[in-house]
Amino acid sequence: MVFETHTLSNGIRLIHHAVNANVAHCGIILNTGSRDEKEEEWGIAHYIEHVVFKGTTKRKAYHILSRMEDVGGELNAYTTKEETCIYTTFLDKDYKRALELISDITFNSVFPEKELEKEKEVILDEINSYKDSPSELIFDDFEELIFKDDPIGRNILGTPKHVKKFKRDDILNFIKNNYHTDQMVISSVGNIKFSKLVKMVEKYFGHIPENIRTTKRKKPNSYEARTQTMIKKTYQRHCVMGNIAYDLNDEKRIPLSLLTNILGGPGMNSRLNLTLRERHGLAYNIEANYTPYADTGVFSIYFGTDKGNLDKCLSLINKEMNLLCTHKLGSGQLKRAKNQMIGQIAISSENNENLMLSIGKSFLLYNRIDSLEELYQKVESITADELLEVANEILNKDLLTTLMYK
């Protein structure tokens, strides 16, 4: 893959990958998320993601929503703990329309008070909907447990109490303090000459005043393993167990990704799926996840099961983790695991929207992009000894935090 890059005088960066396709994807990714909120701002990053679509200095909400829809395109956004993204999918002839709209939304939103109040009701409904989904809610409660009293542990949506208090000035202050031009990347995958794309980006983003980040995020508090049970009115018992893990710059993040894939990745042949679901019929949903952050990370295992099967599931999961901590993978096992992960990476890269978001985030964090061949090589270079070392650092039962919904 060939990636072309350009940096504006204000620090905003551009990355582009050319593809021979009629459909294009582009977006702006900001290195700002819910962990950058002060306690009284809890939920404001996500709130802003909603209300940037409610009007700019030149458009009302309807015209924003219709701008890409009128030509068959799609406009979307998301917020995570460390990033905010506004992105769109469109026909390649509409690049100018897409870039102008993204710039207008990101930098010219006026946040009309009437629309702000209406959108609060939408977010309150989103919060309530989330509470009705224990299989999703438990992940937030788990991160709050392991990152106790730290901003990174708070859920992204905020609380009704916080959301109801937000005013226009709160939004403007958060943007001023957190939307830094050197922490923004415009990412593009589509059929357009790079020189033409650069001219458009310079036109719509080059005039934005430089705003360089001068502070660093505070590293999360020290970790302490704990076990907690919460009483919930659910048909199933839900459980998440896990540990803090390697950050985005740690070389062990790739071995841990492979280990997570072996243990409970999306493949139906993961060890936990074969054990709990296929052999014993104890759980419909069983998965392992690893999320690296800028200065920490989270490894977790989630499952839902009937009341009487909880202890049996925990026993089987502990057995599988212990095997990975005490037995090195054989050469055949290791080769199959690597081939599976490489295949997953390759298939994911075939989705151009995923690719646009992936290269944008990588360029934002590392200022470079690993080619698929380089990623494959990193996976191929993982040894059985490395996996054993990572397993003992992350899967050690004495270091695991466990949260159960009963």
N, C-alpha and C positions, 0 to 999 in steps of 0.2 A: 504493500500500500504506500502511496505517496501522499504526504501531508505538506501543505504550504501554509506558512505563517507570516504574520505581519503585526507590528506593534504601533499603535497610534501614539502621538506625542503626549497624550494625557495618561498613558499607561494601559489603556484597554487593549487586550490582545485578540487577534483573529486567528483561527485555524480552519482550514478547509481541506476536504477530501473530494476530489472530482469523481463522479460516477456517471456512466452513460445511462441515464434514466430520466423519464419525464417528471417524476416526483422528486421534490427536494425537501430538505429539512434544515432548519436553522434555529438557533436560540441564543439567549444570553444567560450565562451561568455566573452567579455571584457567590463569592466565598463568605456567605453570611447566612446564618440559620438561627434556630431557636436557642442554641447554647450561647449566643451572643446577647441574649436578652437579660436585662436586670430583673430582679424578682418582680417588681411592679409592672414589668413589660411582658410578663409570661403570656405567650400566645400571639404577640404582636407581629412577629415575622410571618406567621401563617395568615394572620388577619390582613396584612399588607398584600400578600399574594392574591387574596380575594378582591380587595378594593382598588387595586391598580387598574382593574377593568371597568371602573365606574365613572370614568370621565377624565379627559385631559384638557389642556388649554385650547384644543381645537376640535375635540370630539366628545360627544355624549356616549353613555354606556352602550346604547343600541348600535351606534356607528362603529364602536370598537369591536363588538361581537360580530357585526356584519362584514367588516372589512375583509376578512379572509374567507368567511363563509360564502360571501357573494361570488367568489371565484372557485368554490368547491374545496377550499382549504380548511384547516383545523387550527385552532389556537388553544394553547393549554399552558399550565404552570404547575409547579410543585414546590414544596418546602421540606427540607430535611433539617436535621440538627445542625448541619454545617453549611448548607447551601440553599440558594433560592434560584429557580430557573423559570424563565418565560420562553416558550418555544412554539414553533408553528410548522405545519406540513402543508405543502402547496405545489402547484405546477411550476416547473423551472422558469417559465416566462414571467412569474410574479415575484421574483426575488426583490425587486425594488419596493413593491408593496409590503412585503413581509418585513424587510429591514426597517423601513420607515415606521411601520406600526410598532415594532418591538421597541425602537428608540423612543417613540412618543409615549408608550405605556410606561417604560422604565423611568424616564426622566421628566415627563411633563404631566403626570397625573396630578389632579387638583383635589381629590378626596372630598367631594361635596358632603356636607354634614348629613343631609337627608339620606343619601345613599349609604353612608357609614352606618347609620342606625338600622337601616333595612338589612344590611349584610350581617350585622350582629346576630339577628334572628336566624339567618341561614347557618352561621357557624355554631350557634347554640344547638340547633337541630343536628348538626354534624357531630357535635360532642355527645349528645344523647344517643345518636345512632351507634357511635363507637362503643358506648357503654353497654349496648345490647349485644356486642360481639366479644364474648370472653376470650375467644381464641386470638383476637388481635389486642384487646385491652391488656392481657397478661404480660405482653412484651413490654409495654410502657411501665407497668407496675414493677416488672423485673429490673429494668434499667434504673428506675427510681430507687430500687433497693440496693443495687450494687454501686451506684453513684450517689450515695446518700448525701442530701443537702448540697448538691452541686448542680449548676445550670444544665449540664449535659444529661443529667438524669431526668429532667422534667419532660413531660410529654409535649409534643409539638403544638397541639391544638389549644393549650391553655385551659383555664377554668372559666365557667360562666361568670364568676365574680370578677375576674380580671378583664374578660372580653367586654363586659358591660360598661366598664369604666373608661375604655379607650376613647380618646379625643383626637381631633385632627392634628393638634400640636404634638401629641405623643408619636404619631406616625412620622411627622416631619423630622422630629428629633432623632428617631431611630434610624431613618434613612441617612440623615446628615452624619451620624456617628458610625454607621456601619456599611454604607454603600461606597466602597473605595474603588477608584478607577483601576488601580493596579491589582485589584482582586476581582476583575471581571474578564470573562472570555466570551467572545462571540464564536460560536461553533457552527460549521456549515458542512453539509454533505449534499452535493447536487451537481447538476450539469451546467456549469458556468465557468467562464475563463476567470482565473484568479485575479488578473489585472482589473477586470471589470468589477469583480466583487470588492476589491480593495477600494476602488473609487466610490462605490456605494457606501461602504462602511465609513470611509473618511467623511463623506457628506453628512451622514446621519448620526455619527457618533464622535467625529473628530472635534466638534465644537464644545463637547461636554468639559467643564472645568476639571482640571487635575485635582484629585483628592486621594492622597497616598496614605495607606494605613501605617500608623506609627506605634501601635500597641500590639501586644501579643495576647492570645487567649491564655487564661489561667489554667494550668494543668489540674485535672480532677484530684480530689482528695484521695488519701491512701485507701486502699481497698481492704475490706474485712469480710470474710466469708460468713454467711448467716443463712438461717432457714426461717421461712415465714409462711403461715397459712392464713388465707383470707376466706371468709365465709361469703359465698355467692349463691344466688338462687339459679343454679344451672343444672341441666340434666346430666352432664358429664362432670368428671373431675378433670381439671386442666392443670398442667404442670410445666414450668420452665426451670431448667437447671443450667448453670453455666459459670463463667469466670470472666474477669477482665482479660484482654488479649493484646496482641501486638498492634502498634499504630501503623499509619500509612507509609511510614518511612523505614519500617523494620524489615530486614531481609527475610525474616521468618514468616512474613505474612503469606507468602506463596506456599511454602510447605503446610502452613495451617489451613489454607484454602483447600489444598489437596486432601488433607486429613479430614476436614469437615465434609468434603464430598464423599469420601469413603464411608464415613460414619453415618451421615444422614442427609446427603445431597439430594437433588431432584430425581436422580435415577431410581427406578424401582428396585434396582439391585443393591442399594445401599445396605449396610449391615443392620442398621436399626429397622429399616422397612422389612427386610427379610426375616428378622427375628420377631419383632412385635406383631407385624401384620400378616405376613405370609405363613410363618411357622405356627404361631400361637393365636392369631386372630384377636389380638387384644386391643388394637388401636387402628382407627381409620387414618388419622393424621399423626405422623411422626416425622420430625425433621430436625436437622442441625443447621445452624447459621453462624456466620462469622461476619461482623461488620467492623472494619477498621476506621478509626477517626484520626484527626490530626496528631493527637498526642496520647491516644489510648485505643482500646478496641473492646469488642464484646464477642464472646463465644457463647452460644446457647443451644440447648436441646429442648424442643417443645413436643408434647404429646397430649392428646385428649383421650380419655378412656372411661369406661363404666366404673362406678363406685367400688365394686369388689375387685377390680383388676389393678388398682393403683399401685399397691405394694409389689405385685408381680412385675409390672412394667418397670418400676424403679430398679428392681433386682436385676432384670435382664439388661437394662441400659448400663448399669454399673459393671456388669460382667463384660459387655462389649467394650466399654472404655478401658477396663483393666487389661483386656487382651491387647489393645493398642499400646498400652503403657509397658507391657511386659514381653510382648512377642514382636520381633521385627517382621515386616512384610517380606515374603519370599520374592524372588526376582520376577516370577510370573505374576503374582498379585500386584506388585508395584508397577509392572509394565501395563497391565490392564487398567489400573487406576489412572495412570498418566494418559493413556490413550483416550479414556473416557473424558477426562477433563479437557484435553486438547480438542476433542470433538465438540464439546459443549461451547468452548470459546469460539471455534470456527463457525458453528451454527448461529451463535448469538451475533457475530459480526456481519452475518448476511442480512440482518434487519437494519436498514439504514438509519432509522430513527434511534435505535439503541446505539448504533455506532456514533452518530452525531453527539449524543449525550455523553457517551463513554470517552471519546477523544477530547471533548470539551472539558470534562472534569479532570482528565489526566493532565491536559495542558495547563489548566488552572492550578493544580497542585504541584506538578513537577516541572512545568515549563518544557516538557518534551513528551513524545509519544513513543512507546515501544511498538515496533512492528509485530504483526502476528508471528513472524518467524522468531523474533526475540522472545516473545511470550512463550512460544512452544519450547524454546531452548531452556528457558528458566524452569519450566515444568519438568522437562527431560532431565535436568541436572539434579533434581531432588533425589537424595539417597534415603535408604531405609533407616540409616542411623539418624538422619535429620528428623524424620517423621517420629521416631521413637523419642528423641529429645523433646520435640514440640509436644508430643502426647503427654509426657511426664510433667511438662511445665504448665499445660493448660487443663488437662483432664484429671489431674491429681484430685482425688475425692476430698482431701482435706482443704482444698482451696475453692471448692464449688459452693455457690449460693443456690438455694432451692426455694422456689415460690410455688405454692399450691393453692388453687381455688377449690374449696370444698363446699 
